[in-house]
Amino acid sequence: MHISLTPELEKLIQSKVETGLYNNPSEVICEALRFMEQNQDQVHYMKLNTLRSLLADGERQIAENEGTLLHDTLGIQKFFEHIKGQ
């Protein structure tokens, strides 16, 4: 298997090997994957809470006339194009 990593991730992995806790980059990746698998539910829960918080903030903004209502598909599309352009 071949994977591509950003230079930042390569540097992070190398720094973990340099601590002496891991013998090679493969051990770092394996440990990270095990951690991810073991903590998958907690990460999902954290992401869900973040989304709920953002939704509540959006609902508050709309209730206080601070938000932007998008009434149709074209308006939504333009809104996201605007966000991408920033």
Phi, psi and omega per residue, in radians:
M1 nan 2.486 3.111
H2 -2.169 2.310 3.084
I3 -2.209 2.626 3.094
S4 -1.879 2.363 3.132
L5 -2.168 2.638 3.031
T6 -1.218 2.754 3.087
P7 -0.992 -0.597 3.134
E8 -1.124 -0.761 3.117
L9 -1.174 -0.679 3.087
E10 -1.050 -0.749 3.129
K11 -1.115 -0.716 3.125
L12 -1.088 -0.804 3.132
I13 -1.092 -0.785 3.135
Q14 -1.076 -0.667 3.130
S15 -1.147 -0.576 3.083
K16 -1.174 -0.713 3.100
V17 -1.119 -0.710 -3.110
E18 -1.140 -0.337 3.089
T19 -1.219 -0.341 -3.108
G20 1.604 -0.114 3.126
L21 -1.328 -0.355 -3.131
Y22 -2.234 2.515 -3.129
N23 -1.449 -0.448 -3.089
N24 -2.808 2.953 -3.125
P25 -1.034 -0.587 -3.140
S26 -1.050 -0.686 3.115
E27 -1.115 -0.661 3.119
V28 -1.108 -0.822 -3.134
I29 -1.100 -0.768 3.137
C30 -1.071 -0.757 3.124
E31 -1.112 -0.714 3.125
A32 -1.116 -0.710 3.127
L33 -1.188 -0.676 3.078
R34 -1.101 -0.759 3.121
F35 -1.063 -0.781 -3.141
M36 -1.066 -0.763 -3.141
E37 -1.119 -0.747 -3.110
Q38 -1.219 -0.490 -3.043
N39 -1.938 0.280 -3.096
Q40 -0.994 -0.771 -3.117
D41 -1.139 -0.708 -3.138
Q42 -1.160 -0.716 3.112
V43 -1.116 -0.753 3.099
H44 -1.037 -0.774 3.131
Y45 -1.075 -0.750 3.134
M46 -1.128 -0.738 3.118
K47 -1.127 -0.737 3.132
L48 -1.095 -0.727 3.100
N49 -1.121 -0.661 3.092
T50 -1.102 -0.789 3.120
L51 -1.103 -0.708 3.112
R52 -1.098 -0.707 3.132
S53 -1.125 -0.759 3.117
L54 -1.138 -0.682 3.095
L55 -1.108 -0.765 3.123
A56 -1.089 -0.687 3.124
D57 -1.143 -0.730 3.096
G58 -1.103 -0.729 3.104
E59 -1.114 -0.678 3.098
R60 -1.111 -0.772 3.137
Q61 -1.056 -0.751 3.127
I62 -1.122 -0.753 3.141
A63 -1.084 -0.540 -3.127
E64 -1.722 0.284 -3.141
N65 0.977 0.588 3.103
E66 -1.784 -0.311 -3.046
G67 -1.501 3.109 3.081
T68 -2.020 2.067 3.099
L69 -1.524 2.286 3.097
L70 -1.944 2.006 -2.966
H71 -1.612 -0.306 -3.082
D72 -2.543 3.011 -3.096
T73 -1.080 -0.695 3.141
L74 -1.110 -0.730 3.107
G75 -1.104 -0.692 3.117
I76 -1.154 -0.766 3.136
Q77 -1.058 -0.802 3.123
K78 -1.098 -0.683 3.133
F79 -1.048 -0.842 -3.124
F80 -1.223 -0.572 3.054
E81 -1.110 -0.690 3.097
H82 -1.079 -0.764 3.135
I83 -1.101 -0.749 -3.140
K84 -1.081 -0.605 -3.098
G85 -1.297 -0.218 -3.102
Q86 -1.374 nan nan
